[in-house]
């Protein structure tokens, strides 16, 4: 029993431990199953390490261009496969004989000379037909009929090599037909020529499947290496320039070394190293969140969002490196900082981006170049959305990322080669695809908003529009409350800008904090314009119940309309756990010293728990109270503001919010100044 009690008490801690251990384990699983070459090097730069000697015999791998040229050579020089359908040919010949008999019949009613002519014509036509179809009329895909090329003809279970010129094409078959017919008794017979033209058909057909298999086998048999380095042979000395040839040799050793290390018994050590690196990376992330963003660290939903973004970036990169490493630069890694900046702040966005690219750098080839490129692109991404208020900024961010990627790519080429001879247009296409995929930030942010309960500045702008249905309903049914909400929003925004916080969040919260008054607007003084007060017909307890209920009704109405939970927090907390003081005092007076149940007159809370909710409580109380001043002047406004602040502090309404006495003093000064402007008052200076 004690175990389960301890488990329940420490469940949040255990949950966090499991989350971060899972992140570490999944990242280790995504790491390549091979070791890591211990030297960093760049083509065109001096070798900065100790002299390198070959630790064992290894082959020098061909570069991609050479392998591609060899593949192309095999494709161009390979003989395609063809075959003929002998069964179909025999059936066609039978049909030909039947039609030939109809054209040149053996009819006893014909004269002797006509019978002889028909017999000779049949024999000559059959001879021409057999010559054409025995040699064969070939089906030639584009580019297969070049002079000097050969083909492989499948005959039964054997393959016979023929030159393409051995066979007829449709055009050459027709020319042969005309030529041979001119040498026979059929010369000039239009009827015969039409008949023969109708029989011309390709009977030697291209076998695409066998041709592809043959080419694939030859391509797969291409040696991956060209030359050999012997064990003990010096590869490069310290300070020696890394030329193209030296670069290819070192790259060959790196590839061979990493593969052998991953397959050897030493892989256990490699795995332990990967666990240590992933563990340290995860640990520094935990430390940062714990010391600098503790509210995020303690919030499982926010922490999960960060971990999911890291895993998505690392996982997608790992998948491409295993399947299509040539497409590495299409991975939109900058989605991490852009989404982080939208949901959190620039500092946290940059830190998480650095952790992400470091983890990917363990896997990516040319790790330093990769990390440098992604680091600069991530910073530019964060700068481009530092004041994120429009979704069109995603397009601008994508364009900036495309430009930065290309500039860094060109810079690296110039540093390595001194020219742009090795510039690859494919790389530019990958950067373009990367920039296009950055637009996925829009739907991803929407999904994360709905699943995490977090809210972005764009959403805050949207729901702060006074044309939103709920605000329009408030303006129509409770115009006094609507004007009060606008005034509170302006005051709260000014205060939060000065003491620090989210101005958009506090403005949206202020606009919606009193929507519960829509249900019975006439019971709230700001909406009473006829001079009749319906509370005069109710007891103090009944009046207090109506006044207090607007908080609960507001929460219910907001949830039905799909208002985000962070905005609903303002509705719940804007009165905290204070009392409806007017009706409470009235009830005490009516009781004449008797017992009064204070709970009836008390709001259910909770009390404010953030700077924004605390500021809203201040501004709401002060704005509402200022309307009751008969003759507002500098002194009365100053006394009112001081009195309300003292009352709220005394009641402990700010105990759960991270607001300081200095913040309260600043808010006091700002609100006094703003109220003076609202009532068009000036401070009297001594003469």
C-alpha positions as CSV (number, residue, x, y, z in Angstrom):
1,X,0.0,0.0,0.0
2,X,2.9,2.3,0.9
3,X,4.4,1.6,-2.5
4,X,1.2,2.8,-4.4
5,X,0.9,5.8,-2.2
6,X,4.5,6.8,-2.9
7,X,3.9,6.1,-6.6
8,X,0.9,8.4,-6.6
9,X,2.7,11.2,-4.8
10,X,5.6,11.1,-7.2
11,X,3.7,10.3,-10.4
12,X,4.5,13.6,-12.1
13,X,8.3,13.1,-11.5
14,X,8.2,9.5,-12.7
15,X,6.3,10.5,-15.8
16,X,8.9,13.1,-16.6
17,X,11.7,10.6,-16.1
18,X,10.0,8.1,-18.5
19,X,9.4,10.8,-21.1
20,X,13.1,11.9,-21.3
21,X,14.4,8.3,-21.0
22,X,12.1,7.4,-23.9
23,X,13.5,10.3,-25.9
24,X,17.0,9.1,-25.3
25,X,16.2,5.5,-26.2
26,X,14.4,6.4,-29.4
27,X,17.3,8.6,-30.5
28,X,19.8,5.8,-29.9
29,X,17.6,3.5,-32.0
30,X,17.7,6.1,-34.8
31,X,21.4,6.4,-34.8
32,X,23.2,4.4,-37.6
33,X,24.4,0.9,-36.8
34,X,28.0,1.9,-37.5
35,X,30.9,3.8,-35.8
36,X,32.0,7.3,-36.4
37,X,35.2,8.3,-38.1
38,X,37.3,10.3,-35.6
39,X,38.8,12.8,-38.1
40,X,37.1,15.9,-39.5
41,X,38.4,17.1,-42.9
42,X,37.5,19.2,-45.8
43,X,38.6,19.1,-49.4
44,X,40.9,21.9,-50.4
45,X,42.1,22.5,-46.7
46,X,45.3,21.3,-45.0
47,X,45.2,18.0,-43.1
48,X,45.2,19.3,-39.4
49,X,45.7,15.9,-37.7
50,X,48.7,13.6,-37.2
51,X,50.2,11.7,-40.2
52,X,47.7,9.1,-41.4
53,X,48.9,5.6,-42.2
54,X,46.5,2.9,-43.6
55,X,45.5,0.7,-40.6
56,X,44.6,-2.2,-43.0
57,X,44.2,-2.9,-46.7
58,X,41.2,-1.1,-48.3
59,X,39.9,-0.2,-51.7
60,X,39.6,3.3,-53.0
61,X,35.9,3.9,-53.6
62,X,34.9,5.5,-56.9
63,X,33.1,8.9,-56.7
64,X,29.4,9.1,-57.6
65,X,30.2,10.8,-61.0
66,X,32.4,7.9,-62.0
67,X,29.9,5.3,-61.0
68,X,27.2,7.2,-62.8
69,X,29.3,7.3,-66.0
70,X,29.9,3.6,-65.8
71,X,26.2,2.9,-65.3
72,X,25.4,5.1,-68.3
73,X,28.0,3.3,-70.4
74,X,26.5,-0.1,-69.5
75,X,23.0,1.2,-70.4
76,X,24.1,2.5,-73.8
77,X,26.2,-0.6,-74.7
78,X,23.9,-3.3,-73.4
79,X,22.2,-5.5,-76.0
80,X,18.4,-5.5,-75.5
81,X,16.4,-8.7,-75.4
82,X,13.8,-9.7,-78.1
83,X,11.7,-12.7,-78.7
84,X,9.2,-14.0,-81.3
85,X,5.9,-15.7,-80.7
86,X,6.2,-18.8,-82.9
87,X,2.7,-20.0,-82.1
88,X,1.1,-16.7,-83.2
89,X,3.3,-16.7,-86.3
90,X,2.0,-20.2,-87.4
91,X,-1.6,-19.1,-86.9
92,X,-1.0,-15.9,-88.8
93,X,0.5,-17.9,-91.7
94,X,-2.6,-20.1,-91.8
95,X,-4.8,-17.0,-92.0
96,X,-2.5,-15.6,-94.7
97,X,-2.9,-18.7,-96.9
98,X,-6.7,-18.6,-96.5
99,X,-6.8,-15.0,-97.6
100,X,-4.3,-15.6,-100.4
101,X,-6.5,-18.3,-101.8
102,X,-9.4,-15.9,-101.8
103,X,-7.3,-13.4,-103.7
104,X,-5.9,-15.9,-106.2
105,X,-8.4,-18.8,-106.2
106,X,-8.0,-22.2,-107.9
107,X,-11.3,-22.0,-109.8
108,X,-12.0,-24.5,-112.6
109,X,-14.2,-21.9,-114.2
110,X,-11.2,-19.9,-114.9
111,X,-9.2,-20.3,-118.2
112,X,-6.0,-22.3,-118.1
113,X,-3.8,-19.2,-118.3
114,X,-5.7,-17.6,-115.4
115,X,-5.2,-20.7,-113.3
116,X,-1.5,-20.8,-114.1
117,X,-1.2,-17.0,-113.2
118,X,-3.0,-17.5,-109.9
119,X,-0.8,-20.5,-109.0
120,X,2.4,-18.6,-109.7
121,X,1.1,-15.5,-107.9
122,X,0.3,-17.6,-104.8
123,X,3.8,-19.1,-104.8
124,X,5.5,-15.7,-105.3
125,X,3.4,-14.0,-102.6
126,X,4.1,-16.8,-100.1
127,X,7.8,-16.6,-100.8
128,X,7.8,-12.9,-100.1
129,X,5.8,-13.4,-97.0
130,X,8.1,-16.2,-95.7
131,X,11.2,-14.1,-96.3
132,X,9.7,-11.1,-94.4
133,X,8.5,-13.0,-91.4
134,X,11.2,-15.7,-91.1
135,X,13.8,-12.9,-90.9
136,X,11.4,-10.9,-88.8
137,X,10.0,-7.4,-88.6
138,X,11.4,-5.9,-85.4
139,X,9.7,-3.7,-82.8
140,X,12.4,-1.0,-82.1
141,X,12.1,1.3,-79.0
142,X,13.6,4.7,-79.5
143,X,17.4,4.5,-79.6
144,X,17.7,0.7,-80.0
145,X,18.2,0.6,-83.8
146,X,21.6,2.3,-84.1
147,X,24.1,1.0,-86.5
148,X,26.5,-1.6,-85.2
149,X,24.3,-2.5,-82.2
150,X,23.3,-6.1,-81.5
151,X,20.3,-7.7,-79.8
152,X,19.7,-10.9,-78.0
153,X,17.0,-13.0,-79.6
154,X,15.4,-15.6,-77.4
155,X,14.9,-18.8,-79.4
156,X,13.4,-21.5,-77.3
157,X,15.8,-21.9,-74.3
158,X,18.7,-20.3,-76.1
159,X,19.8,-16.7,-76.8
160,X,21.2,-15.9,-80.3
161,X,23.0,-12.6,-80.9
162,X,22.0,-10.7,-84.1
163,X,22.8,-7.3,-85.4
164,X,19.8,-5.0,-85.7
165,X,20.4,-4.8,-89.4
166,X,19.5,-8.5,-89.8
167,X,15.8,-7.7,-89.2
168,X,13.3,-5.7,-91.2
169,X,11.6,-2.6,-89.8
170,X,8.1,-1.8,-91.1
171,X,9.6,0.8,-93.5
172,X,12.3,-1.5,-94.8
173,X,9.8,-4.4,-95.0
174,X,7.5,-2.3,-97.2
175,X,10.5,-1.3,-99.4
176,X,11.5,-5.0,-99.8
177,X,7.9,-5.9,-100.7
178,X,7.7,-3.3,-103.5
179,X,11.1,-4.4,-104.8
180,X,10.4,-8.1,-104.8
181,X,6.9,-7.6,-106.3
182,X,8.4,-5.7,-109.2
183,X,10.5,-8.7,-110.1
184,X,7.5,-11.1,-110.3
185,X,4.3,-11.4,-112.1
186,X,2.6,-9.4,-109.4
187,X,4.3,-6.2,-110.6
188,X,1.7,-3.4,-110.8
189,X,-1.0,-5.3,-109.0
190,X,-2.6,-2.7,-106.7
191,X,-4.9,-5.3,-105.2
192,X,-1.9,-7.5,-104.2
193,X,0.0,-4.6,-102.7
194,X,-2.9,-3.5,-100.5
195,X,-3.4,-7.1,-99.4
196,X,0.3,-7.5,-98.5
197,X,0.4,-4.1,-96.7
198,X,-2.4,-5.3,-94.4
199,X,-0.3,-8.4,-93.4
200,X,2.8,-6.4,-92.4
201,X,3.2,-6.7,-88.7
202,X,6.0,-6.7,-86.2
203,X,6.8,-10.2,-85.0
204,X,10.1,-9.7,-83.2
205,X,9.1,-7.9,-80.0
206,X,11.1,-6.1,-77.3
207,X,11.3,-7.9,-73.9
208,X,11.5,-4.9,-71.5
209,X,11.6,-7.1,-68.4
210,X,14.6,-9.2,-69.4
211,X,16.4,-6.2,-70.7
212,X,16.0,-4.4,-67.3
213,X,17.1,-7.5,-65.4
214,X,20.2,-7.8,-67.6
215,X,21.1,-4.1,-67.1
216,X,20.5,-4.3,-63.4
217,X,22.8,-7.3,-63.0
218,X,25.5,-5.6,-64.9
219,X,25.1,-2.4,-63.0
220,X,25.2,-4.2,-59.7
221,X,28.4,-6.0,-60.8
222,X,30.2,-2.6,-61.3
223,X,33.1,-2.6,-58.8
224,X,32.7,0.0,-56.2
225,X,36.4,0.5,-55.8
226,X,39.2,1.5,-58.2
227,X,42.6,0.8,-56.8
228,X,43.9,-0.4,-53.4
229,X,45.8,1.1,-50.5
230,X,48.1,-1.3,-48.6
231,X,48.4,-1.6,-44.9
232,X,51.1,0.7,-43.5
233,X,51.0,2.9,-46.6
234,X,51.2,6.6,-45.8
235,X,47.9,8.4,-46.9
236,X,48.6,12.0,-45.9
237,X,50.9,14.0,-43.7
238,X,50.1,16.8,-41.2
239,X,49.7,20.1,-43.1
240,X,49.4,18.5,-46.5
241,X,46.7,19.9,-48.7
242,X,43.7,17.6,-49.2
243,X,43.5,17.3,-53.0
244,X,40.7,15.6,-54.9
245,X,42.6,12.3,-54.9
246,X,43.6,12.5,-51.2
247,X,40.0,13.4,-50.4
248,X,38.7,10.3,-52.2
249,X,41.2,8.1,-50.4
250,X,40.3,9.4,-47.0
251,X,36.6,9.2,-47.7
252,X,37.1,5.6,-48.7
253,X,38.9,4.8,-45.5
254,X,36.2,6.6,-43.5
255,X,33.4,4.6,-45.2
256,X,35.2,1.3,-44.8
257,X,36.2,2.0,-41.2
258,X,32.6,3.0,-40.1
259,X,31.1,-0.1,-41.8
260,X,33.6,-2.5,-40.3
261,X,33.3,-0.9,-36.9
262,X,29.5,-1.3,-37.0
263,X,29.7,-5.0,-38.0
264,X,32.5,-5.9,-35.6
265,X,32.5,-7.1,-32.0
266,X,33.5,-3.6,-31.0
267,X,29.9,-2.4,-31.9
268,X,29.0,-2.8,-28.2
269,X,31.4,0.0,-27.5
270,X,29.9,2.1,-30.3
271,X,26.4,1.5,-28.9
272,X,27.5,2.6,-25.4
273,X,29.1,5.7,-26.9
274,X,25.8,6.5,-28.7
275,X,23.9,6.1,-25.4
276,X,26.3,8.4,-23.6
277,X,26.0,11.1,-26.3
278,X,22.2,10.9,-26.5
279,X,22.0,10.8,-22.8
280,X,24.1,14.0,-22.4
281,X,22.1,15.8,-25.0
282,X,18.9,14.9,-23.3
283,X,20.3,15.8,-19.9
284,X,21.4,19.3,-20.9
285,X,17.9,19.8,-22.4
286,X,16.4,18.7,-19.0
287,X,18.7,21.1,-17.1
288,X,17.9,24.0,-19.3
289,X,14.1,23.5,-18.9
290,X,14.5,22.9,-15.1
291,X,16.6,26.0,-14.4
292,X,15.3,28.5,-17.0
293,X,11.8,27.3,-18.1
294,X,10.5,25.4,-15.1
295,X,6.9,26.1,-16.0
296,X,7.5,24.2,-19.3
297,X,9.4,21.4,-17.5
298,X,6.5,20.8,-15.1
299,X,3.9,20.9,-17.9
300,X,3.7,17.5,-19.5
301,X,1.9,18.7,-22.6
302,X,4.4,21.4,-23.3
303,X,7.4,19.1,-22.6
304,X,5.8,16.5,-24.9
305,X,5.5,19.0,-27.7
306,X,9.2,19.7,-27.5
307,X,10.1,16.0,-27.4
308,X,7.8,15.3,-30.4
309,X,9.4,18.0,-32.5
310,X,12.9,16.7,-31.8
311,X,11.9,13.1,-32.5
312,X,10.2,14.1,-35.8
313,X,13.3,16.0,-37.1
314,X,15.8,13.3,-36.0
315,X,13.6,10.4,-37.1
316,X,12.9,11.8,-40.6
317,X,16.6,12.6,-41.1
318,X,17.6,9.1,-39.9
319,X,15.1,7.5,-42.3
320,X,16.4,9.4,-45.3
321,X,20.0,8.7,-44.4
322,X,19.2,5.0,-44.4
323,X,17.2,5.0,-47.7
324,X,18.0,8.1,-49.7
325,X,21.0,9.9,-48.3
326,X,21.1,12.1,-51.4
327,X,17.9,13.7,-50.3
328,X,19.2,14.8,-46.8
329,X,18.9,18.5,-47.5
330,X,15.2,18.3,-48.2
331,X,14.4,17.6,-44.6
332,X,12.7,20.7,-43.1
333,X,14.7,20.8,-39.9
334,X,13.9,24.5,-39.4
335,X,10.3,23.5,-38.7
336,X,11.6,22.9,-35.1
337,X,12.6,26.5,-34.3
338,X,9.7,28.0,-36.2
339,X,7.1,25.9,-34.3
340,X,9.0,26.4,-31.0
341,X,9.1,30.2,-31.5
342,X,5.3,30.3,-32.2
343,X,4.5,28.3,-29.1
344,X,7.3,29.4,-26.7
345,X,10.0,32.1,-26.9
346,X,13.0,32.8,-29.0
347,X,15.6,31.6,-26.4
348,X,13.9,28.2,-25.9
349,X,13.4,27.9,-29.7
350,X,17.1,28.4,-30.4
351,X,18.2,26.1,-27.6
352,X,15.9,23.2,-28.7
353,X,17.1,23.8,-32.3
354,X,20.7,23.5,-31.2
355,X,20.1,20.2,-29.4
356,X,18.2,18.9,-32.5
357,X,21.0,19.7,-35.0
358,X,23.7,18.3,-32.7
359,X,21.8,15.0,-32.4
360,X,21.4,14.9,-36.2
361,X,25.1,16.0,-36.7
362,X,26.2,12.6,-35.1
363,X,24.5,10.9,-38.1
364,X,24.9,13.3,-41.0
365,X,28.0,13.3,-43.3
366,X,30.2,16.3,-43.0
367,X,28.8,17.0,-39.6
368,X,30.5,20.4,-39.1
369,X,29.1,21.8,-42.4
370,X,25.7,20.4,-41.7
371,X,25.5,21.8,-38.1
372,X,26.8,25.2,-39.3
373,X,24.3,25.4,-42.1
374,X,21.3,24.4,-40.0
375,X,22.4,26.6,-37.1
376,X,22.5,29.8,-39.2
377,X,19.3,28.8,-41.0
378,X,17.6,28.3,-37.6
379,X,18.7,31.7,-36.3
380,X,17.3,33.4,-39.5
381,X,14.0,31.4,-39.0
382,X,13.6,32.6,-35.5
383,X,14.4,36.2,-36.5
384,X,11.7,36.0,-39.3
385,X,9.0,35.1,-36.8
386,X,10.1,37.0,-33.7
387,X,6.9,39.2,-34.0
388,X,4.7,36.5,-35.4
389,X,1.2,37.9,-36.1
390,X,0.4,36.8,-39.6
391,X,0.4,33.4,-41.2
392,X,1.9,34.9,-44.3
393,X,5.1,35.2,-42.4
394,X,5.6,31.4,-43.0
395,X,6.1,32.2,-46.7
396,X,8.7,34.9,-45.9
397,X,10.5,32.5,-43.5
398,X,10.6,29.8,-46.2
399,X,12.0,32.2,-48.7
400,X,14.7,33.4,-46.3
401,X,15.7,29.8,-45.5
402,X,16.0,29.0,-49.2
403,X,18.3,32.0,-49.7
404,X,20.4,31.3,-46.6
405,X,20.9,27.6,-47.6
406,X,22.1,28.5,-51.0
407,X,24.5,31.2,-49.8
408,X,26.1,28.9,-47.3
409,X,26.3,26.2,-50.0
410,X,28.1,28.5,-52.4
411,X,30.3,29.8,-49.6
412,X,31.4,26.2,-48.7
413,X,32.1,25.4,-52.4
414,X,34.3,28.5,-52.7
415,X,36.2,27.6,-49.5
416,X,36.8,24.0,-50.6
417,X,37.4,24.4,-54.4
418,X,38.0,28.1,-55.0
419,X,35.4,28.0,-57.8
420,X,31.9,26.8,-58.5
421,X,32.8,24.0,-61.0
422,X,31.2,21.4,-58.7
423,X,28.0,23.4,-58.2
424,X,25.0,21.0,-58.3
425,X,21.7,22.3,-59.4
426,X,20.1,19.3,-57.7
427,X,21.2,20.8,-54.4
428,X,19.3,24.0,-55.2
429,X,16.2,21.9,-56.0
430,X,16.5,20.2,-52.6
431,X,16.7,23.5,-50.8
432,X,13.7,24.6,-52.7
433,X,11.8,21.5,-51.6
434,X,13.0,22.2,-48.1
435,X,11.6,25.7,-48.2
436,X,8.3,24.4,-49.6
437,X,8.0,21.8,-46.8
438,X,8.4,24.7,-44.3
439,X,4.9,25.6,-45.2
440,X,3.8,22.5,-43.3
441,X,4.3,24.6,-40.2
442,X,0.8,26.0,-40.7
443,X,-1.1,22.7,-40.4
444,X,1.3,21.4,-37.7
445,X,0.8,24.4,-35.5
446,X,-3.0,24.0,-35.8
447,X,-2.7,20.3,-34.9
448,X,-0.4,21.0,-31.9
449,X,-2.8,23.8,-30.8
450,X,-5.7,21.4,-30.7
451,X,-3.9,18.5,-29.1
452,X,-1.8,20.4,-26.5
453,X,-4.3,23.1,-25.5
454,X,-1.6,25.7,-26.1
455,X,-2.5,28.9,-28.0
456,X,-0.5,31.0,-30.5
457,X,-0.4,34.7,-31.1
458,X,-2.2,34.3,-34.4
459,X,-5.1,32.6,-32.7
460,X,-5.1,35.3,-30.1
461,X,-5.4,37.9,-32.8
462,X,-8.2,36.0,-34.5
463,X,-10.3,35.6,-31.3
464,X,-9.6,39.2,-30.3
465,X,-11.5,40.5,-33.3
466,X,-14.6,42.2,-32.0
467,X,-16.5,40.8,-34.9
468,X,-16.2,37.3,-33.5
469,X,-19.7,35.8,-32.8
470,X,-19.4,35.7,-29.0
471,X,-18.1,39.3,-28.8
472,X,-20.8,40.5,-31.2
473,X,-23.4,38.8,-29.0
474,X,-21.9,40.6,-25.9
475,X,-22.0,43.9,-27.6
476,X,-25.7,43.4,-28.6
477,X,-27.1,42.0,-25.4
478,X,-24.8,43.7,-22.8
479,X,-23.4,46.8,-24.4
480,X,-22.3,48.3,-21.1
481,X,-20.3,45.1,-20.3
482,X,-18.8,45.2,-23.8
483,X,-17.6,48.7,-23.3
484,X,-16.3,47.8,-19.9
485,X,-14.4,44.8,-21.4
486,X,-12.8,47.1,-24.1
487,X,-11.7,49.5,-21.5
488,X,-10.2,46.7,-19.3
489,X,-8.4,45.3,-22.3
490,X,-6.8,48.6,-23.0
491,X,-5.7,49.1,-19.4
492,X,-4.4,45.5,-19.0
493,X,-2.4,45.7,-22.2
494,X,-0.7,48.8,-21.1
495,X,0.2,47.3,-17.7
496,X,1.5,44.0,-19.1
497,X,3.7,45.7,-21.7
498,X,5.4,47.5,-18.8
499,X,5.9,44.7,-16.3
500,X,6.4,41.9,-18.9
501,X,4.0,39.3,-20.2
502,X,1.9,38.5,-23.3
503,X,-0.1,41.6,-24.3
504,X,-2.2,39.7,-26.9
505,X,-3.1,37.0,-24.3
506,X,-4.2,39.5,-21.7
507,X,-6.2,41.5,-24.2
508,X,-8.1,38.5,-25.4
509,X,-8.7,37.4,-21.8
510,X,-10.0,40.8,-21.0
511,X,-12.4,40.9,-23.9
512,X,-14.0,37.6,-22.9
513,X,-13.8,37.7,-19.1
514,X,-17.4,38.9,-18.6
515,X,-19.2,37.0,-21.3
516,X,-21.2,35.2,-18.6
517,X,-23.2,38.4,-18.2
518,X,-24.9,37.8,-21.6
519,X,-27.4,35.5,-19.8
520,X,-28.9,38.2,-17.5
521,X,-27.3,41.5,-18.5
522,X,-30.0,43.7,-16.7
523,X,-28.7,42.5,-13.3
524,X,-25.4,44.2,-13.8
525,X,-25.3,48.0,-13.2
526,X,-23.3,48.9,-16.4
527,X,-26.2,47.6,-18.5
528,X,-29.0,49.4,-16.6
529,X,-30.1,52.4,-18.6
530,X,-33.8,52.8,-17.6
531,X,-33.2,53.6,-14.0
532,X,-34.9,50.4,-12.8
533,X,-32.7,48.0,-10.7
534,X,-34.1,44.4,-10.7
535,X,-32.1,43.7,-7.5
536,X,-34.6,45.8,-5.6
537,X,-37.0,42.9,-5.9
538,X,-34.5,40.3,-4.7
539,X,-32.9,39.4,-1.4
540,X,-29.2,40.0,-0.9
541,X,-28.5,36.3,-1.2
542,X,-30.4,36.0,-4.4
543,X,-28.7,39.0,-5.9
544,X,-25.3,37.7,-4.9
545,X,-26.0,34.3,-6.4
546,X,-26.8,36.0,-9.8
547,X,-23.7,38.2,-9.6
548,X,-21.4,35.3,-8.7
549,X,-22.9,32.9,-11.3
550,X,-21.7,35.0,-14.2
551,X,-18.2,33.4,-13.8
552,X,-19.6,29.8,-14.1
553,X,-21.9,30.8,-16.9
554,X,-19.1,32.5,-18.7
555,X,-16.9,29.3,-18.5
556,X,-19.8,27.2,-19.9
557,X,-20.5,29.6,-22.7
558,X,-16.9,29.9,-23.7
559,X,-16.4,26.1,-23.9
560,X,-19.5,25.7,-26.0
561,X,-18.1,28.2,-28.4
562,X,-14.7,26.5,-28.6
563,X,-12.8,29.3,-26.9
564,X,-9.3,28.1,-26.0
565,X,-8.7,27.0,-22.4
566,X,-6.0,29.7,-21.7
567,X,-8.7,32.4,-22.4
568,X,-11.2,30.6,-20.2
569,X,-8.6,30.8,-17.3
570,X,-9.2,34.6,-17.3
571,X,-13.0,34.1,-16.9
572,X,-12.4,31.7,-13.9
573,X,-9.9,33.9,-12.1
574,X,-10.9,37.5,-12.7
575,X,-12.7,37.7,-9.4
576,X,-10.5,35.1,-7.6
577,X,-12.0,34.1,-4.3
578,X,-13.2,37.5,-3.3
579,X,-16.8,38.4,-2.2
580,X,-19.6,40.3,-3.8
581,X,-18.9,42.9,-1.2
582,X,-21.9,45.3,-1.7
583,X,-24.5,42.5,-1.2
584,X,-22.5,40.9,1.6
585,X,-22.5,44.2,3.6
586,X,-26.1,44.7,2.8
587,X,-26.9,41.2,4.1
588,X,-24.9,41.9,7.3
589,X,-26.8,45.1,7.9
590,X,-30.1,43.4,7.3
591,X,-29.2,40.5,9.7
592,X,-28.6,43.1,12.5
593,X,-25.6,41.2,13.9
594,X,-27.0,37.8,13.1
595,X,-25.1,35.0,11.2
596,X,-24.5,35.5,7.5
597,X,-23.2,32.7,5.4
598,X,-20.2,34.3,3.6
599,X,-19.9,31.4,1.1
600,X,-23.1,32.6,-0.7
601,X,-21.4,35.9,-1.5
602,X,-17.9,34.4,-2.4
603,X,-16.6,33.6,-5.9
604,X,-15.4,30.1,-6.4
605,X,-12.0,31.1,-7.9
606,X,-9.3,30.0,-8.4
607,X,-7.1,33.0,-7.7
608,X,-4.9,34.3,-10.5
609,X,-1.9,32.1,-11.3
610,X,0.0,34.1,-14.0
611,X,1.1,37.7,-14.6
612,X,-1.7,38.1,-17.2
613,X,-4.5,36.8,-15.0
614,X,-3.3,38.9,-12.1
615,X,-3.2,42.1,-14.2
616,X,-6.7,41.4,-15.5
617,X,-8.0,41.2,-11.9
618,X,-6.4,44.5,-11.1
619,X,-7.7,46.3,-14.2
620,X,-11.2,44.8,-13.9
621,X,-11.7,45.9,-10.3
622,X,-10.2,49.4,-10.8
623,X,-12.1,50.2,-14.0
624,X,-15.4,49.0,-12.6
625,X,-14.9,50.9,-9.3
626,X,-13.8,54.1,-11.1
627,X,-17.3,54.4,-12.7
628,X,-18.8,54.8,-9.2
629,X,-16.8,58.0,-8.5
630,X,-19.2,60.9,-8.4
631,X,-16.5,63.5,-9.1
632,X,-13.4,61.8,-10.4
633,X,-10.3,63.9,-9.7
634,X,-6.6,63.2,-9.1
635,X,-7.0,62.5,-5.4
636,X,-10.1,60.3,-5.6
637,X,-8.6,58.2,-8.4
638,X,-5.3,57.8,-6.6
639,X,-7.1,56.8,-3.4
640,X,-9.3,54.4,-5.2
641,X,-6.5,52.6,-7.0
642,X,-4.4,52.3,-3.8
643,X,-7.4,51.0,-1.8
644,X,-8.2,48.3,-4.4
645,X,-4.5,47.2,-4.7
646,X,-4.2,47.0,-0.9
647,X,-7.4,45.0,-0.6
648,X,-6.4,42.4,-3.3
649,X,-2.9,42.0,-1.8
650,X,-4.4,41.6,1.7
651,X,-6.8,39.0,0.5
652,X,-4.0,37.0,-0.9
653,X,-5.3,37.2,-4.5
654,X,-1.8,37.3,-6.0
655,X,-0.2,34.6,-3.9
656,X,-0.2,32.1,-6.8
657,X,1.0,34.4,-9.5
658,X,4.6,35.3,-10.3
659,X,4.1,39.0,-9.8
660,X,6.3,41.0,-7.6
661,X,5.8,44.1,-5.4
662,X,7.8,46.0,-8.0
663,X,5.3,44.9,-10.7
664,X,2.4,45.9,-8.5
665,X,3.9,49.3,-7.9
666,X,4.4,49.8,-11.7
667,X,0.8,48.7,-12.3
668,X,-0.4,51.1,-9.7
669,X,1.3,54.0,-11.4
670,X,0.2,53.0,-14.9
671,X,-3.4,52.6,-13.9
672,X,-3.6,55.9,-12.2
673,X,-2.1,57.6,-15.2
674,X,-4.5,55.8,-17.6
675,X,-7.6,56.7,-15.5
676,X,-6.5,60.4,-15.5
677,X,-6.4,60.3,-19.3
678,X,-9.8,58.5,-19.5
679,X,-11.5,61.2,-17.3
680,X,-9.5,64.0,-19.0
681,X,-7.9,65.1,-15.8
682,X,-4.6,66.9,-15.3
683,X,-2.3,66.9,-12.3
684,X,-2.3,70.2,-10.6
685,X,1.3,71.5,-10.4
686,X,2.4,73.9,-7.7
687,X,2.5,77.5,-8.8
